C-alpha cells in the first residue's frame, strides 16, 4: 500500500529512576500521498514522538513504519538507507535544526536534489537575495522557518512531517508556508501536520487524527 504508514508502534523512554514510560502504545497512522493528514491532541500524548518515529529519527520498541511499502529504519544507520531522503521533517524551532555557521542559501542548497527548481522554491518562500546572504542569527524566526521549509522542499522528499512548524510564526508567514505545502501536495507529496492549532489543522487537512 502506498503511503507513509505506522503500524502498531510502541515507544518507551527510560525515566531517571530507571522505570519505563510508554509514550506510544500500539499506535497506527497512515499518511497518504497527495494529502495533508492533521495530527492533534493534548501535550504529552506522543505526537512529536510519532512524527520522529515516522521520519526514522526514533526507533520503536515494536511495530513498524513503511514508506510506499519499504521499511523505514533509523536514518542514521544502514537500516534506513532504503528510504533515506524520501521523508523530510520541519521542526518547531528552526534555530535548533539550522547550522548557525551557514548562510540561508547554503542551508537550503546543502540537501537540494539535482535538477530541482530552486528559484521557484525561493520565490514561493519569499526569500530574497538579501535574506539568502544572511546567517540564522541575522534573521527572524519566521524568515528562518521559511528557509527550513525551503531546504526540505528542495530535497524533493515524497513525504514531509511538520512538527508544530507554525507555532512561533505570525499569520502572514503561516499563510506563506501553508500555500507552499498545498502546492507540494498537489504535486503528489504527502504531509503529516502535527499542531496544537486546531483551527489551522481543520482548515488545511484532508483528514484529522487525534492522539
C-alpha positions as CSV (number, residue, x, y, z in Angstrom):
1,X,0.0,0.0,0.0
2,X,1.3,3.4,-0.9
3,X,1.7,5.9,1.9
4,X,3.8,6.7,4.9
5,X,2.4,4.1,7.4
6,X,3.0,3.5,11.1
7,X,1.6,0.2,12.3
8,X,1.1,-0.8,16.0
9,X,4.0,1.4,17.1
10,X,5.2,1.1,20.7
11,X,7.8,3.6,22.1
12,X,9.2,3.6,25.6
13,X,11.6,6.0,27.2
14,X,13.6,5.4,30.4
15,X,12.9,7.8,33.3
16,X,15.7,9.0,35.6
17,X,14.7,6.4,38.2
18,X,15.1,3.6,35.7
19,X,11.4,2.9,35.1
20,X,9.9,2.9,31.6
21,X,7.5,5.4,30.3
22,X,5.4,4.1,27.4
23,X,4.9,7.2,25.2
24,X,3.1,5.4,22.3
25,X,1.1,2.2,22.8
26,X,0.3,0.3,19.6
27,X,-0.4,3.5,17.6
28,X,-1.2,3.3,13.9
29,X,-1.4,6.1,11.4
30,X,-1.4,6.4,7.6
31,X,-0.3,9.5,5.6
32,X,-1.5,9.0,2.0
33,X,0.3,10.7,-0.9
34,X,-1.2,13.9,-2.2
35,X,-3.0,14.6,1.1
36,X,-2.5,16.6,4.4
37,X,-3.1,14.5,7.4
38,X,-3.5,16.5,10.6
39,X,-2.5,15.2,14.0
40,X,-3.7,16.9,17.1
41,X,-4.1,16.2,20.8
42,X,-3.0,17.3,24.3
43,X,0.6,17.9,25.2
44,X,2.5,14.8,26.3
45,X,0.4,12.3,24.2
46,X,3.4,11.5,21.9
47,X,2.6,13.4,18.7
48,X,6.1,14.6,18.2
49,X,7.5,11.2,19.1
50,X,5.2,9.6,16.5
51,X,6.4,12.1,13.9
52,X,10.0,11.3,14.7
53,X,9.4,7.6,14.5
54,X,7.8,8.0,11.1
55,X,10.8,10.1,10.0
56,X,13.2,7.4,11.1
57,X,14.6,9.5,13.9
58,X,13.3,7.4,16.8
59,X,13.3,3.6,16.7
60,X,10.2,2.0,18.2
61,X,10.3,-0.9,20.7
62,X,7.9,-2.7,18.4
63,X,5.7,-2.1,15.4
64,X,6.9,-0.9,12.0
65,X,6.9,2.1,9.7
66,X,6.8,1.8,5.9
67,X,7.2,4.4,3.1
68,X,5.5,3.2,0.0
69,X,5.9,-0.4,1.2
70,X,9.6,0.0,2.0
71,X,10.6,-0.3,5.7
72,X,11.7,2.9,7.4
73,X,14.7,2.3,9.6
74,X,17.0,4.6,11.6
75,X,18.1,7.3,9.2
76,X,21.5,7.4,10.9
77,X,22.2,3.7,10.2
78,X,22.3,1.3,7.3
79,X,18.8,0.1,8.1
80,X,17.4,3.5,7.0
81,X,19.2,3.6,3.7
82,X,16.3,2.4,1.6
83,X,14.1,5.3,2.4
84,X,16.7,8.0,3.3
85,X,15.8,11.2,1.6
86,X,12.2,10.2,1.0
87,X,10.9,11.7,4.2
88,X,11.5,15.2,5.3
89,X,10.8,16.9,8.6
90,X,10.4,20.5,9.6
91,X,10.7,21.2,13.3
92,X,9.1,23.7,15.7
93,X,12.3,25.6,16.3
94,X,14.3,26.3,13.1
95,X,17.2,27.6,15.2
96,X,17.8,24.0,16.5
97,X,17.7,22.5,13.0
98,X,19.7,25.0,11.0
99,X,23.5,25.3,11.3
100,X,24.4,28.8,12.6
101,X,27.6,28.7,10.5
102,X,25.8,28.5,7.2
103,X,24.0,31.3,5.3
104,X,20.4,30.7,4.5
105,X,21.4,30.0,0.9
106,X,23.9,27.3,1.9
107,X,21.3,25.9,4.3
108,X,18.9,25.4,1.5
109,X,21.3,24.1,-1.1
110,X,23.1,21.6,1.2
111,X,20.4,18.9,0.6
112,X,18.9,20.0,-2.7
113,X,18.2,17.4,-5.3
114,X,19.9,17.7,-8.6
115,X,17.6,19.5,-11.1
116,X,15.2,20.9,-8.5
117,X,13.8,24.3,-9.4
118,X,15.4,26.3,-6.6
119,X,14.4,29.7,-7.9
120,X,10.7,28.7,-7.8
121,X,11.1,27.4,-4.2
122,X,12.8,30.6,-3.1
123,X,10.1,32.7,-4.8
124,X,7.4,30.7,-3.1
125,X,9.1,31.2,0.3
126,X,9.6,35.0,-0.4
127,X,13.4,34.5,0.2
128,X,15.2,37.4,-1.4
129,X,18.8,37.6,-2.3
130,X,19.5,39.8,0.7
131,X,18.0,37.3,3.1
132,X,19.8,34.4,1.5
133,X,23.2,36.0,2.2
134,X,22.4,36.3,6.0
135,X,23.2,33.8,8.7
136,X,20.5,32.4,11.1
137,X,21.4,34.9,13.8
138,X,20.7,37.7,11.4
139,X,17.1,36.8,10.5
140,X,13.8,36.4,12.4
141,X,12.3,33.1,13.4
142,X,9.8,33.4,10.6
143,X,12.4,34.1,8.0
144,X,14.5,31.1,9.2
145,X,11.5,28.8,9.2
146,X,10.8,29.8,5.6
147,X,14.4,28.7,4.8
148,X,14.0,25.5,6.8
149,X,10.9,24.6,4.8
150,X,12.6,25.6,1.5
151,X,15.5,23.3,2.4
152,X,13.1,20.4,2.9
153,X,11.2,21.1,-0.3
154,X,14.5,21.4,-2.2
155,X,15.3,17.8,-1.2
156,X,12.1,16.7,-3.0
157,X,11.0,14.1,-0.4
158,X,7.9,12.0,-1.0
159,X,6.5,12.9,2.4
160,X,7.0,15.8,4.8
161,X,6.3,15.8,8.5
162,X,5.6,19.2,10.0
163,X,6.1,19.3,13.8
164,X,4.4,22.4,15.2
165,X,6.0,24.3,12.2
166,X,3.8,27.4,12.6
167,X,3.6,27.7,16.4
168,X,6.2,30.5,16.6
169,X,5.0,32.4,13.4
170,X,2.8,35.3,12.6
171,X,-0.4,34.7,10.4
172,X,1.2,36.1,7.3
173,X,4.3,33.8,7.5
174,X,2.0,30.9,8.4
175,X,-0.1,31.6,5.2
176,X,3.0,31.7,3.1
177,X,4.3,28.3,4.4
178,X,0.9,26.6,4.1
179,X,0.5,27.8,0.5
180,X,3.8,26.1,-0.3
181,X,2.7,22.9,1.5
182,X,-0.6,22.9,-0.5
183,X,1.4,23.2,-3.8
184,X,3.6,20.3,-2.6
185,X,0.6,18.0,-2.0
186,X,-0.9,19.0,-5.4
187,X,2.3,17.6,-6.9
188,X,1.7,14.3,-5.1
189,X,3.6,14.7,-1.8
190,X,2.0,13.5,1.4
191,X,2.1,15.6,4.6
192,X,1.7,14.9,8.3
193,X,0.9,18.1,10.1
194,X,1.4,18.0,13.9
195,X,-0.1,21.1,15.5
196,X,-2.0,22.4,18.6
197,X,-3.6,25.0,16.3
198,X,-7.0,23.2,15.8
199,X,-8.4,25.9,13.5
200,X,-5.4,25.7,11.2
201,X,-5.4,21.9,11.1
202,X,-9.1,21.9,10.3
203,X,-8.7,24.5,7.6
204,X,-5.9,22.7,5.7
205,X,-6.1,19.0,6.4
206,X,-7.9,16.3,4.3
207,X,-8.1,14.1,7.4
208,X,-7.5,14.7,11.1
209,X,-6.4,12.2,13.7
210,X,-6.2,12.7,17.5
211,X,-3.8,11.2,19.9
